[in-house]
Amino acid sequence: MVKTVLQVEKGQNYIAVNVEGIPLGRYAPQILHLLSQYGLDAIKGSLAQPIFTHHGLASQWLSPVSSQPITPWREATLPQQVSCLATLIEMAKAIESLRRELSQHDNRSLTIIDQVLKNLTVIPSTDAIFLVNQQPLLLYWGYYSQDRHAVDFYHLHNRLQQTLGEESSPAQPDTTVLPRLAHHKTSRIYYTAAALGALSIAGTLCFNAMQPTKIVPTPPAQEFVAPADEVKLTLKALTAATQALPIHAAEYIAPPPRVKPVVMKKIRVPIMIPERSRYQGNTDFLDGTWHANLKVNTKIAIITYRFKHGQASTTVKNGQQHCVTTSQAAFTAAGQLFINTAKTHCNDSSRLPAITLVCEKSAPNTQCIWKQNPSTTLPVVLYSEGK
């Protein structure tokens, strides 16, 4: 079957959410199987499938459907975008329900799955949203933007829905017409000035109401009307006209709520050695920053590795003591991961002995020990700080 390759705007350097030190997209086969197992095939079909390079970067995203029209977010209509976001909100609620169901079981593997599900609908921008048959299709799920923000489906849906409502409201036609006014000539300036003053007041009221006024004159009356009666009739007509003007209460539209950036608390994620890396003897999965806490002379020393292709610059903090050294990671023929740290040079002119960590077994039950000396080994947790 031929699958469609999708991509967003080039030049975007998104930040992946790491679970157990591994980009969330690496769990795609397992998580898609889990969604299908729990009857969430609609959500499964809304997640594009990532293809990773050997450097761990998602270079391509494949659509799970073929021969279907695919619409980028920017080309979708406003009603389509509102409907798409409503579907994404329901997807997030269904995933949250699955998390609650799985949390009832005390299992470390399920804890890892919970972290994956928690970040499953995290996307860096709306450019990662496509529409297939009016249904959402997400790319770069499990990624933040460069400023570590993610799309807030709820806020964006409310804002677009409000815009859609404003655009669909019909304009009210202007049908206001003043009653016909009798027009007479008068020989007295006093009554003429009074009539003009009344017209000025009515004109001001009409202007404030922002309604155009149409005055339709009538032919001169055939019967004689006294000047005083003429003024009364004019004032009465103008009063009726101004009272007929529509009065609309001012409507206050509150500004949209301020969107708070998504701040994910850092958690300690223990190391998990992929089976493929163990079989191939490849240590690239360690690329990044790792920590271990070692008890040295009644104090807790924090050792930090910054790995790249099996080599690491290493620091050790033990109270006020700060030491710098290097480390190297490699697999043995038996499949054990050895992380050897050379003797350290410290800020107090002292030196710490070499440190060796040995990690065994593959995910999700990787176990590590610290060989303090040939006869003493202590369990230790090698962890990264997840998002």
DRENZADO-56019 format. One line per field, with one value per residue (C-alpha): residue number from 1; residue in one letter; y, x, z. Coordinates in steps of 0.02 Angstrom, whole numbers. Layout:
<atoms>
n = NUM, ... .
res = a, ... .
c2 = Y, ... .
c1 = X, ... .
c3 = Z, ... .
</atoms>
This chain:
<atoms>
n = 1, 2, 3, 4, 5, 6, 7, 8, 9, 10, 11, 12, 13, 14, 15, 16, 17, 18, 19, 20, 21, 22, 23, 24, 25, 26, 27, 28, 29, 30, 31, 32, 33, 34, 35, 36, 37, 38, 39, 40, 41, 42, 43, 44, 45, 46, 47, 48, 49, 50, 51, 52, 53, 54, 55, 56, 57, 58, 59, 60, 61, 62, 63, 64, 65, 66, 67, 68, 69, 70, 71, 72, 73, 74, 75, 76, 77, 78, 79, 80, 81, 82, 83, 84, 85, 86, 87, 88, 89, 90, 91, 92, 93, 94, 95, 96, 97, 98, 99, 100, 101, 102, 103, 104, 105, 106, 107, 108, 109, 110, 111, 112, 113, 114, 115, 116, 117, 118, 119, 120, 121, 122, 123, 124, 125, 126, 127, 128, 129, 130, 131, 132, 133, 134, 135, 136, 137, 138, 139, 140, 141, 142, 143, 144, 145, 146, 147, 148, 149, 150, 151, 152, 153, 154, 155, 156, 157, 158, 159, 160, 161, 162, 163, 164, 165, 166, 167, 168, 169, 170, 171, 172, 173, 174, 175, 176, 177, 178, 179, 180, 181, 182, 183, 184, 185, 186, 187, 188, 189, 190, 191, 192, 193, 194, 195, 196, 197, 198, 199, 200, 201, 202, 203, 204, 205, 206, 207, 208, 209, 210, 211, 212, 213, 214, 215, 216, 217, 218, 219, 220, 221, 222, 223, 224, 225, 226, 227, 228, 229, 230, 231, 232, 233, 234, 235, 236, 237, 238, 239, 240, 241, 242, 243, 244, 245, 246, 247, 248, 249, 250, 251, 252, 253, 254, 255, 256, 257, 258, 259, 260, 261, 262, 263, 264, 265, 266, 267, 268, 269, 270, 271, 272, 273, 274, 275, 276, 277, 278, 279, 280, 281, 282, 283, 284, 285, 286, 287, 288, 289, 290, 291, 292, 293, 294, 295, 296, 297, 298, 299, 300, 301, 302, 303, 304, 305, 306, 307, 308, 309, 310, 311, 312, 313, 314, 315, 316, 317, 318, 319, 320, 321, 322, 323, 324, 325, 326, 327, 328, 329, 330, 331, 332, 333, 334, 335, 336, 337, 338, 339, 340, 341, 342, 343, 344, 345, 346, 347, 348, 349, 350, 351, 352, 353, 354, 355, 356, 357, 358, 359, 360, 361, 362, 363, 364, 365, 366, 367, 368, 369, 370, 371, 372, 373, 374, 375, 376, 377, 378, 379, 380, 381, 382, 383, 384, 385, 386, 387 .
res = m, v, k, t, v, l, q, v, e, k, g, q, n, y, i, a, v, n, v, e, g, i, p, l, g, r, y, a, p, q, i, l, h, l, l, s, q, y, g, l, d, a, i, k, g, s, l, a, q, p, i, f, t, h, h, g, l, a, s, q, w, l, s, p, v, s, s, q, p, i, t, p, w, r, e, a, t, l, p, q, q, v, s, c, l, a, t, l, i, e, m, a, k, a, i, e, s, l, r, r, e, l, s, q, h, d, n, r, s, l, t, i, i, d, q, v, l, k, n, l, t, v, i, p, s, t, d, a, i, f, l, v, n, q, q, p, l, l, l, y, w, g, y, y, s, q, d, r, h, a, v, d, f, y, h, l, h, n, r, l, q, q, t, l, g, e, e, s, s, p, a, q, p, d, t, t, v, l, p, r, l, a, h, h, k, t, s, r, i, y, y, t, a, a, a, l, g, a, l, s, i, a, g, t, l, c, f, n, a, m, q, p, t, k, i, v, p, t, p, p, a, q, e, f, v, a, p, a, d, e, v, k, l, t, l, k, a, l, t, a, a, t, q, a, l, p, i, h, a, a, e, y, i, a, p, p, p, r, v, k, p, v, v, m, k, k, i, r, v, p, i, m, i, p, e, r, s, r, y, q, g, n, t, d, f, l, d, g, t, w, h, a, n, l, k, v, n, t, k, i, a, i, i, t, y, r, f, k, h, g, q, a, s, t, t, v, k, n, g, q, q, h, c, v, t, t, s, q, a, a, f, t, a, a, g, q, l, f, i, n, t, a, k, t, h, c, n, d, s, s, r, l, p, a, i, t, l, v, c, e, k, s, a, p, n, t, q, c, i, w, k, q, n, p, s, t, t, l, p, v, v, l, y, s, e, g, k .
c2 = 0, 174, 295, 484, 575, 736, 879, 1050, 1209, 1176, 1250, 1209, 1139, 1065, 994, 812, 754, 619, 470, 361, 463, 416, 532, 497, 458, 305, 221, 237, 49, 6, 153, 127, -56, -4, 119, -16, -140, -21, 19, 192, 161, 336, 412, 289, 345, 528, 503, 508, 377, 448, 384, 415, 439, 351, 514, 497, 635, 615, 654, 598, 572, 449, 465, 307, 327, 334, 400, 528, 718, 797, 980, 1079, 1182, 1348, 1299, 1237, 1346, 1421, 1298, 1153, 1215, 1232, 1056, 986, 1062, 994, 820, 844, 895, 735, 636, 714, 669, 488, 474, 546, 414, 277, 348, 340, 160, 105, 197, 70, -57, -43, -83, 11, -23, 58, 209, 231, 211, 342, 468, 430, 451, 612, 694, 606, 758, 885, 973, 1125, 1227, 1219, 1186, 1008, 984, 916, 867, 702, 682, 820, 720, 781, 707, 757, 769, 803, 736, 731, 888, 1067, 1226, 1306, 1411, 1253, 1296, 1180, 1211, 1235, 1150, 1217, 1401, 1397, 1312, 1444, 1587, 1520, 1476, 1655, 1721, 1603, 1664, 1847, 1813, 1717, 1851, 1935, 2125, 2216, 2317, 2501, 2533, 2687, 2825, 2978, 3017, 3143, 3320, 3459, 3602, 3777, 3951, 4069, 4257, 4260, 4237, 4181, 4023, 3985, 3990, 3876, 3749, 3755, 3728, 3575, 3507, 3535, 3436, 3293, 3292, 3277, 3130, 3044, 3068, 2995, 2843, 2823, 2789, 2880, 2986, 3006, 3152, 3146, 3316, 3326, 3450, 3611, 3589, 3662, 3724, 3860, 3811, 3940, 3969, 3911, 3752, 3724, 3725, 3604, 3484, 3493, 3459, 3316, 3236, 3253, 3180, 3029, 3008, 3010, 2889, 2769, 2763, 2593, 2597, 2463, 2431, 2433, 2256, 2223, 2093, 2030, 2005, 1824, 1747, 1755, 1591, 1526, 1434, 1248, 1213, 1030, 980, 888, 709, 581, 455, 299, 232, 104, 14, -28, -210, -161, -52, -197, -317, -191, -126, 51, 179, 326, 308, 385, 549, 686, 719, 584, 589, 467, 492, 405, 398, 448, 472, 497, 628, 612, 648, 694, 634, 709, 635, 732, 596, 607, 449, 353, 490, 605, 758, 720, 824, 766, 877, 820, 960, 1106, 994, 1010, 889, 873, 720, 614, 451, 317, 196, 28, -141, -301, -462, -519, -369, -270, -81, -16, 170, 200, 369, 421, 494, 667, 833, 936, 1119, 1083, 1003, 829, 683, 557, 377, 308, 269, 122, 94, -71, -80, -244, -301, -211, -100, -78, -161, -96, -113, -26, -50, 51, -48, 47, -78, -255, -329, -201, -159, -42, -20, 150, 236, 317, 442, 589, 735, 713, 853 .
c1 = 0, 65, 57, 59, 210, 164, 272, 254, 349, 534, 656, 555, 661, 532, 575, 526, 444, 558, 490, 622, 751, 673, 571, 386, 364, 477, 334, 219, 199, 161, 43, -53, -77, -138, -266, -333, -340, -451, -566, -493, -462, -527, -385, -261, -314, -284, -99, 25, 162, 338, 492, 652, 830, 976, 1005, 834, 748, 575, 615, 450, 269, 157, -31, -121, -246, -215, -310, -400, -400, -290, -316, -183, -246, -214, -321, -469, -623, -668, -814, -697, -567, -698, -764, -587, -542, -703, -649, -474, -549, -653, -496, -404, -548, -549, -360, -380, -515, -395, -259, -377, -422, -241, -188, -285, -148, 19, 145, 301, 269, 98, 182, 284, 126, 40, 178, 159, -30, -13, 85, 3, -96, 44, 80, 193, 78, -79, 34, 45, -145, -216, -395, -439, -625, -659, -566, -404, -234, -89, 95, 231, 126, 235, 330, 338, 376, 548, 486, 417, 235, 98, -71, -214, -361, -491, -440, -417, -587, -676, -591, -629, -807, -834, -765, -879, -1031, -989, -971, -1135, -1241, -1355, -1345, -1503, -1583, -1616, -1802, -1820, -1923, -1988, -2175, -2226, -2224, -2343, -2252, -2324, -2261, -2280, -2268, -2195, -2008, -2036, -2132, -2011, -1862, -1952, -1985, -1803, -1745, -1855, -1787, -1609, -1646, -1723, -1577, -1454, -1551, -1554, -1367, -1331, -1437, -1333, -1487, -1509, -1667, -1775, -1895, -2034, -2120, -2307, -2396, -2452, -2611, -2768, -2840, -2768, -2674, -2632, -2444, -2455, -2546, -2414, -2274, -2368, -2399, -2216, -2153, -2277, -2221, -2037, -2066, -2154, -2012, -1875, -1971, -1985, -1796, -1724, -1620, -1486, -1393, -1207, -1137, -974, -866, -735, -561, -509, -426, -239, -163, -41, 106, 107, 239, 274, 351, 514, 511, 648, 642, 749, 856, 777, 896, 811, 834, 891, 1030, 1089, 1093, 1183, 1299, 1242, 1250, 1172, 1014, 1116, 1139, 1086, 1102, 1092, 1111, 1151, 1154, 1296, 1323, 1504, 1567, 1392, 1353, 1254, 1362, 1269, 1356, 1301, 1342, 1323, 1335, 1363, 1403, 1461, 1576, 1525, 1588, 1555, 1536, 1525, 1452, 1481, 1431, 1547, 1660, 1646, 1740, 1761, 1808, 1757, 1661, 1641, 1497, 1505, 1418, 1508, 1489, 1367, 1256, 1301, 1315, 1473, 1493, 1673, 1720, 1902, 1976, 1909, 1997, 1907, 1903, 1982, 2135, 2077, 2038, 1897, 1925, 1861, 1674, 1599, 1412, 1349, 1172, 1087, 924, 821, 668, 569, 665, 843, 942, 1106, 1237, 1387, 1547, 1617, 1760, 1790, 1698, 1559, 1416, 1271, 1109, 1096, 967, 1029, 895, 857, 745, 589, 467 .
c3 = 0, -44, 101, 91, 163, 254, 315, 395, 356, 339, 462, 618, 760, 876, 1048, 1079, 1240, 1311, 1408, 1490, 1393, 1225, 1108, 1131, 946, 966, 1060, 909, 872, 1054, 1084, 921, 968, 1141, 1068, 953, 1097, 1198, 1051, 1014, 829, 786, 888, 813, 639, 687, 726, 583, 593, 620, 528, 627, 567, 652, 748, 831, 730, 654, 472, 393, 445, 354, 342, 401, 257, 70, -81, 27, 8, 141, 190, 286, 434, 347, 198, 302, 322, 490, 519, 474, 600, 738, 705, 699, 868, 945, 887, 960, 1127, 1130, 1086, 1234, 1350, 1289, 1316, 1492, 1529, 1471, 1585, 1735, 1693, 1677, 1836, 1940, 1906, 1998, 1863, 1811, 1626, 1644, 1725, 1566, 1460, 1568, 1529, 1344, 1348, 1449, 1308, 1161, 1101, 1133, 967, 936, 820, 714, 563, 629, 604, 441, 396, 311, 273, 401, 535, 616, 574, 689, 644, 773, 915, 1069, 1020, 1089, 994, 1009, 1157, 1241, 1210, 1148, 1063, 1188, 1100, 1223, 1212, 1022, 999, 1104, 1013, 838, 888, 948, 783, 687, 785, 749, 563, 553, 643, 511, 494, 552, 410, 441, 429, 539, 456, 543, 531, 401, 467, 418, 331, 347, 323, 470, 478, 653, 681, 860, 812, 671, 792, 913, 776, 719, 899, 915, 752, 816, 977, 879, 757, 902, 975, 806, 786, 959, 917, 757, 652, 486, 477, 323, 322, 193, 170, 128, 16, 102, 203, 129, 293, 400, 559, 692, 722, 904, 853, 717, 845, 957, 812, 761, 937, 956, 793, 837, 1011, 936, 810, 942, 1053, 907, 885, 939, 1097, 1113, 1274, 1253, 1249, 1339, 1257, 1376, 1304, 1278, 1431, 1435, 1381, 1510, 1436, 1463, 1595, 1621, 1787, 1774, 1835, 1859, 1717, 1750, 1609, 1493, 1374, 1207, 1159, 984, 1055, 1165, 1017, 905, 1041, 1000, 1141, 1046, 1151, 1292, 1197, 1317, 1504, 1638, 1827, 1968, 2157, 2248, 2437, 2470, 2648, 2722, 2589, 2429, 2277, 2116, 1959, 1793, 1622, 1459, 1326, 1139, 1040, 1193, 1261, 1405, 1495, 1678, 1837, 2018, 2155, 2334, 2453, 2418, 2317, 2127, 2015, 1825, 1723, 1573, 1549, 1417, 1387, 1298, 1292, 1338, 1241, 1376, 1342, 1499, 1485, 1570, 1605, 1660, 1736, 1752, 1910, 1943, 1973, 2105, 2152, 2321, 2238, 2291, 2177, 2181, 2127, 1963, 1959, 1864, 1835, 1764, 1691, 1644, 1564, 1434, 1446, 1550, 1693, 1669, 1831, 1872, 2009, 2067, 2086, 2235, 2244, 2182, 2332, 2357, 2239, 2275, 2177, 2092, 1982, 1822, 1769, 1657, 1696, 1589, 1543 .
</atoms>
